[in-house]
């Protein structure tokens, strides 16, 4: 819908500009009065504002779509294509560091976000072993964030909302694909969401 409205307003803006320039070139007395000038200016302000608004909304929708496609693609990457290095009890897979849990399988995986408070998780993809999985989230910023685990469309566990601290969320997970996200209103929609693949 945002994409359609962006094109509608964008085309209307271009056609209006062409019509106005053609009218101005053909008529020496254009514009006939200050009232007409004010009306034309107001019309173009509304068109430019609407076009800009829907351009931003369309870009946001496209970014969400790309993020969802990347998350789905990451969940289907064969295990043989991932490089894994094991040292003691710490396993590093790509840019994800995981530490084996003491009992019952599962793991503790770590994630953080920028110190400037940006609504993004680093990394945006995690992998863990089935069992008791804990996501340890480091929020070094003064902006309130949280961490939650979602599976099957429902929240399995969530931390409190806080700034400049470390928060955790834990759940007993079977192999599959899960989501972790920030529960602060608007943050998930702004991109603070990631995928957790449990094997």
C-alpha positions as CSV (number, residue, x, y, z in Angstrom):
1,X,0.0,0.0,0.0
2,X,2.8,2.4,0.9
3,X,4.6,1.6,-2.4
4,X,1.4,2.3,-4.4
5,X,0.7,5.6,-2.7
6,X,4.4,6.6,-3.2
7,X,4.1,6.1,-6.9
8,X,0.7,7.8,-7.1
9,X,1.9,10.9,-5.3
10,X,5.3,10.9,-7.1
11,X,3.6,10.7,-10.5
12,X,1.1,13.4,-9.6
13,X,4.0,15.6,-8.5
14,X,5.9,15.2,-11.8
15,X,2.8,15.7,-13.9
16,X,1.8,18.8,-11.9
17,X,5.3,20.3,-12.3
18,X,5.2,19.7,-16.1
19,X,1.7,21.2,-16.4
20,X,2.7,24.2,-14.3
21,X,5.9,24.8,-16.4
22,X,3.9,24.4,-19.7
23,X,1.3,26.9,-18.4
24,X,4.0,29.4,-17.3
25,X,5.8,29.2,-20.6
26,X,2.6,29.8,-22.7
27,X,1.0,32.5,-20.6
28,X,2.8,35.7,-20.0
29,X,0.3,36.8,-17.3
30,X,0.8,33.6,-15.2
31,X,0.3,33.7,-12.3
32,X,-2.7,36.0,-12.5
33,X,-2.7,36.9,-8.8
34,X,-1.0,36.3,-5.4
35,X,-3.9,34.1,-4.4
36,X,-3.2,31.7,-7.2
37,X,0.5,31.7,-6.4
38,X,-0.3,30.8,-2.7
39,X,-2.7,28.1,-3.8
40,X,-0.1,26.6,-6.2
41,X,2.6,26.7,-3.5
42,X,0.3,25.0,-1.0
43,X,-0.7,22.3,-3.5
44,X,3.0,21.5,-4.2
45,X,3.9,21.6,-0.5
46,X,1.2,18.9,0.1
47,X,2.3,16.8,-2.8
48,X,6.0,16.9,-1.9
49,X,5.2,16.1,1.8
50,X,3.0,13.2,0.8
51,X,5.6,11.8,-1.7
52,X,8.4,12.1,0.9
53,X,6.3,10.5,3.6
54,X,5.4,7.5,1.5
55,X,8.9,7.2,0.2
56,X,10.2,6.8,3.8
57,X,7.4,4.3,4.6
58,X,8.1,2.3,1.5
59,X,11.8,2.2,2.2
60,X,11.1,0.9,5.7
61,X,8.8,-1.8,4.4
62,X,11.4,-2.8,1.9
63,X,14.1,-3.0,4.6
64,X,11.8,-5.2,6.7
65,X,11.2,-7.5,3.8
66,X,14.9,-7.8,3.1
67,X,15.5,-8.6,6.8
68,X,12.9,-11.3,6.8
69,X,14.3,-12.9,3.6
70,X,17.8,-12.8,5.1
71,X,16.6,-14.4,8.3
72,X,14.8,-17.1,6.4
73,X,17.9,-17.7,4.2
74,X,20.1,-18.0,7.3
75,X,17.8,-20.6,8.8
76,X,18.2,-22.8,5.7
77,X,22.0,-22.7,5.4
78,X,23.4,-26.2,5.5
79,X,25.5,-27.0,8.5
80,X,28.5,-28.0,6.3
81,X,28.7,-24.4,5.0
82,X,29.4,-22.9,8.4
83,X,32.9,-22.7,9.8
84,X,33.1,-23.7,13.4
85,X,36.1,-23.3,15.7
86,X,36.1,-24.9,19.2
87,X,38.4,-23.8,22.0
88,X,37.7,-25.3,25.5
89,X,34.0,-24.8,26.2
90,X,33.6,-21.8,23.8
91,X,32.4,-22.3,20.2
92,X,32.6,-19.6,17.6
93,X,30.5,-19.9,14.5
94,X,30.9,-17.0,12.1
95,X,30.4,-13.9,14.2
96,X,28.4,-15.7,16.9
97,X,30.0,-16.7,20.2
98,X,28.3,-19.4,22.2
99,X,29.2,-21.0,25.6
100,X,27.9,-24.4,26.5
101,X,25.5,-24.6,29.3
102,X,26.5,-26.5,32.4
103,X,23.7,-29.1,32.3
104,X,20.9,-30.4,30.2
105,X,22.3,-29.3,26.8
106,X,21.5,-26.0,25.3
107,X,23.7,-22.9,25.3
108,X,24.1,-19.3,26.4
109,X,24.4,-17.1,23.4
110,X,25.4,-13.5,23.5
111,X,24.1,-10.5,21.6
112,X,24.5,-6.7,22.0
113,X,23.5,-3.4,20.5
114,X,25.4,-0.2,19.7
115,X,26.3,2.2,22.5
116,X,24.5,5.0,20.7
117,X,21.1,3.3,21.4
118,X,20.4,2.2,17.8
119,X,17.5,-0.2,17.4
120,X,19.6,-3.1,16.1
121,X,21.0,-6.4,17.5
122,X,24.6,-7.4,16.8
123,X,24.6,-10.1,15.5
124,X,21.1,-10.4,14.0
125,X,21.5,-14.2,13.7
126,X,22.3,-16.7,16.5
127,X,22.7,-20.5,16.6
128,X,22.3,-22.7,19.7
129,X,22.0,-26.3,20.7
130,X,18.6,-27.7,21.6
131,X,17.9,-27.6,25.3
132,X,17.9,-24.7,27.8
133,X,18.9,-21.7,25.7
134,X,19.7,-18.4,27.3
135,X,20.2,-15.2,25.3
136,X,22.5,-12.8,27.2
137,X,22.0,-9.3,25.9
138,X,24.4,-6.5,26.6
139,X,22.9,-3.0,26.3
140,X,25.7,-0.5,26.8
141,X,23.5,2.5,25.8
142,X,21.5,4.9,27.9
143,X,18.4,3.9,25.8
144,X,16.0,1.4,27.3
145,X,15.9,-2.0,25.5
146,X,15.0,-5.6,26.4
147,X,15.4,-9.1,25.0
148,X,12.6,-11.6,24.4
149,X,12.4,-15.1,22.8
150,X,9.5,-15.9,20.5
151,X,8.4,-19.2,19.1
152,X,5.3,-20.3,17.3
153,X,3.9,-16.7,17.5
154,X,4.1,-16.4,21.2
155,X,6.7,-15.0,23.6
156,X,8.5,-17.7,25.5
157,X,10.5,-15.5,27.9
158,X,11.4,-11.8,28.1
159,X,13.7,-9.7,30.2
160,X,12.9,-6.5,32.0
161,X,13.3,-3.2,30.1
162,X,16.5,-1.4,31.1
163,X,19.4,0.7,29.9
164,X,23.2,0.3,30.4
165,X,23.0,-3.2,31.7
166,X,23.0,-6.9,30.8
167,X,19.7,-8.7,30.4
168,X,18.8,-12.3,29.8
169,X,15.9,-14.4,28.5
170,X,15.8,-18.2,28.7
171,X,13.6,-21.0,27.3
172,X,13.8,-24.8,26.7
173,X,13.9,-25.0,23.0
174,X,13.6,-27.9,20.5
175,X,15.4,-27.8,17.1
176,X,13.8,-25.1,14.9
177,X,13.8,-21.4,14.2
178,X,12.9,-18.8,16.8
179,X,13.0,-15.0,17.0
180,X,14.5,-12.7,19.5
181,X,13.4,-9.1,19.8
182,X,13.2,-6.0,21.9
183,X,9.8,-5.5,23.6
184,X,10.0,-1.7,23.9
185,X,7.1,-0.4,21.7
186,X,8.3,0.4,18.2
187,X,11.8,-1.1,18.5
188,X,11.0,-4.4,16.9
189,X,9.2,-2.6,14.0
190,X,12.3,-0.4,13.7
191,X,14.5,-3.4,13.1
192,X,15.5,-4.6,16.6
193,X,14.8,-8.3,15.8
194,X,16.9,-11.3,15.0
195,X,16.7,-15.1,14.3
196,X,17.7,-17.9,16.6
197,X,18.3,-21.3,14.9
198,X,18.3,-24.2,17.3
199,X,19.8,-27.5,16.2
